[in-house]
Amino acid sequence: MRLLLDIVQRLFYDSEENSVKIADIIRETGIHGMEEKETEETLEQLRRYGLINRLPNGKYTLC
């Protein structure tokens, strides 16, 4: 979970839009050996814990 949060934070701070596309997150986690399903499940956990938000357009932001 920490790896995914670190990836989302890095992509968020590098983004000019202040949001991160799921495709970018999946690509980065794949580099680290995470499966797409595991990434999506962990994103949902992070959202439930209040660490990230999912916008209506499907992108993610930090809380």
C-alpha positions as protocol buffer text, in pm:
chain_id: "A"
residue {
  index: 1
  type: MET
  ca { x: 0 y: 0 z: 0 }
}
residue {
  index: 2
  type: ARG
  ca { x: 288 y: 236 z: 82 }
}
residue {
  index: 3
  type: LEU
  ca { x: 442 y: 183 z: -262 }
}
residue {
  index: 4
  type: LEU
  ca { x: 118 y: 274 z: -435 }
}
residue {
  index: 5
  type: LEU
  ca { x: 68 y: 584 z: -220 }
}
residue {
  index: 6
  type: ASP
  ca { x: 426 y: 693 z: -296 }
}
residue {
  index: 7
  type: ILE
  ca { x: 360 y: 648 z: -669 }
}
residue {
  index: 8
  type: VAL
  ca { x: 35 y: 846 z: -656 }
}
residue {
  index: 9
  type: GLN
  ca { x: 207 y: 1124 z: -460 }
}
residue {
  index: 10
  type: ARG
  ca { x: 497 y: 1145 z: -706 }
}
residue {
  index: 11
  type: LEU
  ca { x: 267 y: 1148 z: -1010 }
}
residue {
  index: 12
  type: PHE
  ca { x: 39 y: 1403 z: -842 }
}
residue {
  index: 13
  type: TYR
  ca { x: 321 y: 1645 z: -763 }
}
residue {
  index: 14
  type: ASP
  ca { x: 464 y: 1604 z: -1115 }
}
residue {
  index: 15
  type: SER
  ca { x: 123 y: 1669 z: -1272 }
}
residue {
  index: 16
  type: GLU
  ca { x: 23 y: 2009 z: -1405 }
}
residue {
  index: 17
  type: GLU
  ca { x: -344 y: 1910 z: -1364 }
}
residue {
  index: 18
  type: ASN
  ca { x: -319 y: 1826 z: -991 }
}
residue {
  index: 19
  type: SER
  ca { x: -468 y: 1486 z: -1065 }
}
residue {
  index: 20
  type: VAL
  ca { x: -343 y: 1146 z: -1180 }
}
residue {
  index: 21
  type: LYS
  ca { x: -487 y: 917 z: -1448 }
}
residue {
  index: 22
  type: ILE
  ca { x: -548 y: 556 z: -1351 }
}
residue {
  index: 23
  type: ALA
  ca { x: -356 y: 443 z: -1661 }
}
residue {
  index: 24
  type: ASP
  ca { x: -47 y: 627 z: -1537 }
}
residue {
  index: 25
  type: ILE
  ca { x: -80 y: 469 z: -1193 }
}
residue {
  index: 26
  type: ILE
  ca { x: -121 y: 120 z: -1340 }
}
residue {
  index: 27
  type: ARG
  ca { x: 179 y: 170 z: -1568 }
}
residue {
  index: 28
  type: GLU
  ca { x: 400 y: 277 z: -1277 }
}
residue {
  index: 29
  type: THR
  ca { x: 286 y: 0 z: -1043 }
}
residue {
  index: 30
  type: GLY
  ca { x: 337 y: -254 z: -1321 }
}
residue {
  index: 31
  type: ILE
  ca { x: 702 y: -151 z: -1336 }
}
residue {
  index: 32
  type: HIS
  ca { x: 721 y: -255 z: -969 }
}
residue {
  index: 33
  type: GLY
  ca { x: 548 y: -588 z: -1032 }
}
residue {
  index: 34
  type: MET
  ca { x: 195 y: -506 z: -917 }
}
residue {
  index: 35
  type: GLU
  ca { x: -94 y: -653 z: -1115 }
}
residue {
  index: 36
  type: GLU
  ca { x: -367 y: -418 z: -1242 }
}
residue {
  index: 37
  type: LYS
  ca { x: -633 y: -577 z: -1019 }
}
residue {
  index: 38
  type: GLU
  ca { x: -413 y: -541 z: -710 }
}
residue {
  index: 39
  type: THR
  ca { x: -351 y: -177 z: -800 }
}
residue {
  index: 40
  type: GLU
  ca { x: -722 y: -106 z: -836 }
}
residue {
  index: 41
  type: GLU
  ca { x: -806 y: -280 z: -506 }
}
residue {
  index: 42
  type: THR
  ca { x: -532 y: -91 z: -323 }
}
residue {
  index: 43
  type: LEU
  ca { x: -647 y: 241 z: -471 }
}
residue {
  index: 44
  type: GLU
  ca { x: -993 y: 167 z: -332 }
}
residue {
  index: 45
  type: GLN
  ca { x: -843 y: 97 z: 12 }
}
residue {
  index: 46
  type: LEU
  ca { x: -648 y: 424 z: 2 }
}
residue {
  index: 47
  type: ARG
  ca { x: -969 y: 604 z: -95 }
}
residue {
  index: 48
  type: ARG
  ca { x: -1162 y: 446 z: 194 }
}
residue {
  index: 49
  type: TYR
  ca { x: -883 y: 541 z: 438 }
}
residue {
  index: 50
  type: GLY
  ca { x: -915 y: 902 z: 321 }
}
residue {
  index: 51
  type: LEU
  ca { x: -566 y: 929 z: 173 }
}
residue {
  index: 52
  type: ILE
  ca { x: -674 y: 986 z: -188 }
}
residue {
  index: 53
  type: ASN
  ca { x: -988 y: 1101 z: -370 }
}
residue {
  index: 54
  type: ARG
  ca { x: -1135 y: 968 z: -693 }
}
residue {
  index: 55
  type: LEU
  ca { x: -1276 y: 1247 z: -906 }
}
residue {
  index: 56
  type: PRO
  ca { x: -1590 y: 1202 z: -1121 }
}
residue {
  index: 57
  type: ASN
  ca { x: -1364 y: 1195 z: -1430 }
}
residue {
  index: 58
  type: GLY
  ca { x: -1187 y: 887 z: -1288 }
}
residue {
  index: 59
  type: LYS
  ca { x: -864 y: 1064 z: -1197 }
}
residue {
  index: 60
  type: TYR
  ca { x: -713 y: 1059 z: -849 }
}
residue {
  index: 61
  type: THR
  ca { x: -597 y: 1339 z: -620 }
}
residue {
  index: 62
  type: LEU
  ca { x: -441 y: 1353 z: -277 }
}
residue {
  index: 63
  type: CYS
  ca { x: -652 y: 1449 z: 24 }
}
